[in-house]
Amino acid sequence: MAILTSMEDTVFFQKVRGGLVTGLYNQKEIWPIFGYEGESFSQGGYINRGFNDINWI
């Protein structure tokens, strides 16, 4: 953990992190695992849908 913490502000680490986050959220098949319901604009926005309905946070 100490090694990762010492690297977290580097350009390389941020590039890898960004790629992983984008890679995960671009796969609709795994959205239910994270509780992500997709974009909200077409469904009225997060305020109208309940932004606090994820039980694992």
C-alpha positions in Angstrom: 0.0 0.0 0.0 2.8 2.4 0.8 4.3 1.9 -2.6 1.0 2.6 -4.4 0.4 5.6 -2.2 3.9 7.0 -3.0 3.1 6.6 -6.8 -0.5 7.9 -6.8 0.4 11.5 -7.9 2.5 10.4 -10.9 1.4 10.9 -14.5 1.8 7.1 -15.1 -0.4 6.1 -12.1 -3.1 8.6 -13.0 -3.1 7.4 -16.7 -3.5 3.7 -15.6 -6.2 4.6 -13.0 -8.1 6.7 -15.6 -8.0 3.8 -18.1 -9.3 1.3 -15.5 -12.1 3.5 -14.4 -13.2 4.2 -18.0 -12.8 0.6 -18.9 -15.1 -0.5 -16.1 -17.8 2.1 -16.7 -17.8 1.4 -20.5 -19.0 -2.2 -19.9 -22.8 -2.2 -19.3 -22.7 -5.9 -18.3 -20.9 -5.2 -15.0 -22.8 -2.0 -14.0 -25.2 -4.0 -11.8 -22.2 -5.3 -9.8 -21.3 -1.7 -8.9 -24.8 -0.4 -8.5 -24.3 1.9 -11.4 -27.5 2.5 -13.4 -26.0 4.4 -16.2 -26.4 8.1 -17.2 -29.3 9.8 -15.5 -30.1 12.8 -17.8 -32.5 10.8 -20.0 -34.2 9.5 -16.8 -34.8 12.9 -15.1 -31.4 13.3 -13.4 -30.0 11.9 -10.1 -32.1 14.2 -7.9 -35.3 12.8 -9.3 -34.1 9.2 -9.2 -32.5 9.0 -5.8 -28.8 9.6 -5.7 -28.5 7.7 -2.3 -30.0 4.4 -3.2 -26.8 2.4 -3.4 -26.5 0.3 -0.3 -22.8 -0.6 -0.4 -21.5 3.0 0.0 
